[in-house]
């Protein structure tokens, strides 16, 4: 998620400081979030960053297949 947020921030032409100010969080939080250093970040702070970027988080069903099945499908071995 951090890489996706960084890509969106850069695409929007925002600095980390500007995004942090817009979201009401610290620049350090944005930096850590982008680098994946906040695995237990408070949801409300993460959502503040998401809202400031004017993007959304989508929930999707988990893929419960094992790795071998996924590789078989991708490689056309079925």
LINJO-V421032 format. One line per field, one symbol per residue. ss: DSSP state (@ for helix, = for strand, . for the rest). phi: phi as a letter, one per 30 degrees, with the letter a starting at -180 (. if undefined). psi: psi as a letter, one per 30 degrees, with the letter a starting at -180 (. if undefined). A space follows every 50 residues. Layout:
# LINJO-V421032
ss=???
phi=???
psi=???
This chain:
# LINJO-V421032
ss=.@@@@@@@@@@....@@@@@@@@...@@@@@@@@........@@@@@@@@ @@..............@@@@@@@@@...
phi=.eddddddddddicdddddedddibddeddedddcicbdcddeddddddd dddhbbcccbdddcddeddddedddidc
psi=eeeeeeeeeeefgkleeeeeeefhlleeeeeeeegggifhkkeeeeeeee effhllkkklkkjglleeeeeeeefgg.
